[in-house]
Amino acid sequence: MSVTFLAILLTQLDKVLLSRLLSLESFGYYTLAATVAGVLYMVIGPITSAFYPRLVELSTQENRVQSPPYITKVHSW
């Protein structure tokens, strides 16, 4: 129970502090941006989790010539 409380506190602390420091309009924009970022993370997170093992496997192969072009681009970053 204390872990859950701590997790909620840490994820909401920014909103509590900023609600006291910013104007209502600015805080609304911040909340909107945080919500959009959270939704994007919920969409992109599972996709990344699905592709990551294969990307690691392909990037660690000895013969990188056979790797698809997108692996080479990702690896060169």
PyMOL commands that set and color helices and strands:
alter all, ss='L'
color gray80, all
select helices_A, chain A and resi 2-21+24-59+64-66+69-76
alter helices_A, ss='H'
color red, helices_A
deselect
rebuild
show_as cartoon
